[in-house]
Amino acid sequence: MKPDELTRLGVEGPQKDVKELTILLDDDLYRYLSFLEKVKIVGHREEAVLAALRIFKKLNMHDWLPFVYRLGSERVLMMEQGMLHDIFTSMSKVKLYEIARITALKRKVIKPFDPELDLSEPCNWGVILNELENMGWGKFTQKGTEVKVEFLGVPIIFLKGYLETLFEVEFMIRQTKRGEVYVLCRERSKAEVWR
């Protein structure tokens, strides 16, 4: 590939470190790549293949075995969205918040973050928000002490309880005119304790 093509595909760094690979695709995959390019989901077929390989690596999909999917050291369960919705709607908002809070406290104790990482500092929130994005919770955009939440896979009250506990703050929830987009606005700090 030419250097400008590599830059367009997001390949950075010295060109001597870039290797070229030619693969054979069955008709179904080739038509799918052509479809992605035609409807402009991707700019070029190569872009789709590179993105897929990056996701494969990012999610440690090489560790996926039949019946057991892993994301790092965590097991991943995939379930139909309606089933997850049924589970969450069977609980009150108070119960959802409390479960999220306990889950976050356990997360801090069982799988602690870098001890140098102070999650009460907004500049460090990206570590958690990126982790949640990677696990499919939604899309998170942070601006200072506000977090815009889109495509949320859990109830907003569950997310609020989880993040408030990890970040040791209280958030106010603002729902935008688009309905499914929320903004969590930091109101004040709070100490988190086991209840």
For each residue, the residues with C-beta under 8 A, 3 or more apart:
1: 5 6 9 18 20 46
2: 5 6
3: 6 7 15
4: 7 8
5: 1 2 8 9 46
6: 1 2 3 9 11 15 18
7: 3 4 10 11 12
8: 4 5 43 44 47
9: 1 5 6 44 46 47 50
10: 7 47 50
11: 6 7 18 50
12: 7
13: 17 18
14: 17
15: 3 6 18
16:
17: 13 14
18: 1 6 11 13 15
19:
20: 1
21:
22:
23: 49
24:
25: 29 30 33
26: 29 30
27: 30 31
28: 31 32
29: 25 26 32 33
30: 25 26 27 33 34
31: 27 28 34 35
32: 28 29 35 36
33: 25 29 30 36 37 45 48 49
34: 30 31 37 38 45
35: 31 32 38 39
36: 32 33 39 41 42 45 48
37: 33 34 40 41 42 43 44 45 48
38: 34 35
39: 35 36
40: 37 43
41: 36 37 48
42: 36 37 45 47 48 51
43: 8 37 40 47
44: 8 9 37 47 48
45: 33 34 36 37 42 48 49
46: 1 5 9 49 50
47: 8 9 10 42 43 44 50 51
48: 33 36 37 41 42 44 45 51 52
49: 23 33 45 46 52 53
50: 9 10 11 46 47 53 54
51: 42 47 48 54 55
52: 48 49 55 56
53: 49 50 56 57
54: 50 51 57 58
55: 51 52 58 59 61
56: 52 53 59 61 62
57: 53 54 60 61 62
58: 54 55 134
59: 55 56 71 134
60: 57 63 64 70 71 72
61: 55 56 57 64 69
62: 56 57
63: 60 70
64: 60 61 68 69 70
65: 68 69
66:
67:
68: 64 65 75
69: 61 64 65 75 76 77 78
70: 60 63 64 73 74 75 76
71: 59 60 74 75 76 134 135
72: 60
73: 70 111
74: 70 71
75: 68 69 70 71
76: 69 70 71 135
77: 69
78: 69
79: 83 84
80: 83 84
81: 84 85 153
82: 85 86
83: 79 80 86 87
84: 79 80 81 87 88 153 154
85: 81 82 88 89
86: 82 83 89 90
87: 83 84 90 91
88: 84 85 91 96 154 155 158
89: 85 86
90: 86 87
91: 87 88 95 96 99
92: 95 96
93: 96 97 155 157
94: 97 98
95: 91 92 98 99
96: 88 91 92 93 99 100 155 157 158 161
97: 93 94 100 101 157 158 160 161
98: 94 95 101 102 161
99: 91 95 96 102 103 158 161
100: 96 97 103 104 157 158 159 160 161 162 165
101: 97 98 104 105 161 162 164 165 192
102: 98 99 105 106
103: 99 100 106 107 162
104: 100 101 107 108 161 162 163 165 166
105: 101 102 108 109 165 192 194
106: 102 103 109 110
107: 103 104 110 111 166
108: 104 105 112 113 165 166
109: 105 106 112
110: 106 107
111: 73 107
112: 108 109 115
113: 108 117 119 127
114: 117
115: 112
116:
117: 113 114 124 127
118: 121 124
119: 113 124 125 127 128 166 167 168
120: 167 168 169 189
121: 118 124 125
122: 125 142 144 145 167 186
123: 126
124: 117 118 119 121 127
125: 119 121 122 128 129 142 147 167
126: 123 129 130 142
127: 113 117 119 124 130 131
128: 119 125 131 132 163 166 167
129: 125 126 132 133 140 142 147
130: 126 127 133 134 140
131: 127 128 134 135
132: 128 129 135 137 138 140
133: 129 130 136 137 138 139 140
134: 58 59 71 130 131
135: 71 76 131 132
136: 133 153
137: 132 133 140 152 153 154 159
138: 132 133 149 150 151 152 153 154 159
139: 133 149 150 151
140: 129 130 132 133 137 147 148 149 150
141: 147 148 150
142: 122 125 126 129 146 147 148
143: 146 148
144: 122
145: 122 169 185 186
146: 142 143 183 184 185 186
147: 125 129 140 141 142 163 171 183 184
148: 140 141 142 143 181 182 183
149: 138 139 140 152 156 159 181 182 183 184
150: 138 139 140 141 180 181
151: 138 139 180
152: 137 138 149 155 156 159 180 182
153: 81 84 136 137 138
154: 84 88 137 138 158 159
155: 88 93 96 152 158 159
156: 149 152 159 160 173 182
157: 93 96 97 100 160 161 173
158: 88 96 97 99 100 154 155 161 162
159: 100 137 138 149 152 154 155 156 162 163 184
160: 97 100 156 157 163 164 171 173 184
161: 96 97 98 99 100 101 104 157 158 164 165
162: 100 101 103 104 158 159 165 166
163: 104 128 147 159 160 166 167 169 171 184
164: 101 160 161 167 168 169 170 171 190 192
165: 100 101 104 105 108 161 162 168 192
166: 104 107 108 119 128 162 163
167: 119 120 122 125 128 163 164
168: 119 120 164 165 189 190 191 192
169: 120 145 163 164 186 187 188 189 190
170: 164 186 187 188 189 190
171: 147 160 163 164 184 185 186 187
172: 184 185 187
173: 156 157 160 182 183 184 185
174: 182 183 184 185
175: 179 181 182
176: 179 181 182 183
177:
178: 181
179: 175 176
180: 150 151 152
181: 148 149 150 175 176 178
182: 148 149 152 156 173 174 175 176
183: 146 147 148 149 173 174 176
184: 146 147 149 159 160 163 171 172 173 174
185: 145 146 171 172 173 174
186: 122 145 146 169 170 171
187: 169 170 171 172
188: 169 170
189: 120 168 169 170
190: 164 168 169 170
191: 168
192: 101 105 164 165 168
193:
194: 105
195:
